[in-house]
Amino acid sequence: MMTPEMKQTFDREGFLAVEGVFTEDEPIPIRAQIDALIDRPDDPPEGVKITREGDTVADKNDKAALNNNVRGAAFLVRFMPFFQEVARHRPLLECARGLLGPRVKVFRDQALFKPPGGQAKPPHQDQSYFRVVPETDLVTAWIALEDATRKNGCMRYVPQSHTHGVFPIGKDPDRPLHHVPLTGKRNLPDSLAVPVPAGSVIFHHGYTLHHSDENRSDRWRKAIIFHFTTSDAMSEHDSFNEEVSLEID
């Protein structure tokens, strides 16, 4: 599935959208599992962490901090056998290995949702959080469980931003969970919206700046995200190495 031309595009631009990695029907049972988490956020499977829209807000007296809509989940692959099988999906692994090499693991996993009116995610780099070494051995797979559109907050990428390495980071005083890349005077291009149909996977380099807008539709935008690394890669943060989602090769 991963052709030399696709790999060249990824290496040049820092991201690659691949349609049809999952068939039309394959996202259906995955969405059912996700919907069960959203419907029962106070009773997740053991080990799975649920986050809410209001969790990002620094001022807990602000009404935005009271927004209990589910925003995401973490450690689905690590603790749920169903998602371990999703992570072993053959076409997905063919793509991951085509970008990273023959031996890979799921270093970290999460699910990210945008409920109607869901907040934007500001520009950031995954490597600013994970600090994987070797530095080029982190590739994120953003898996669309339903159509991701400009209206519901599809992913946006800054082309070739991965060529700059990891930027220093600041903090958003209103939403301190967010890393703010300090890009200085670099003349970076505008980000590109990348709408994709359900079953598509967008792969991006660990250095690539990416973000998403708020959800201006009346439907949820749901995706699962697997952060693939080479099998021998490690994080500078010991705690991350102790919480690897799934060893594959």
Secondary structure, DSSP 8 states (H G I E B T S, - for coil): ---HHHHHHHHHHSEEEETTSS-SSTHHHHHHHHHHHHH-TTS--TT-EEEEGGGG-S-TTSGGGG---EEEEE-HHHH-HHHHHHHT-HHHHHHHHHHH-S-EEEEEEEEEEE-TT---EEEE-HHHHH-EESTT-EEEEEEESS-B-TTTT-EEE-TTGGGG----EEE-SSSTTSEEE--TT------EEE-B-TT-EEEEETT--EEE----SSS-EEEEEEEEEETT-EESSHHHHTT-SEE--
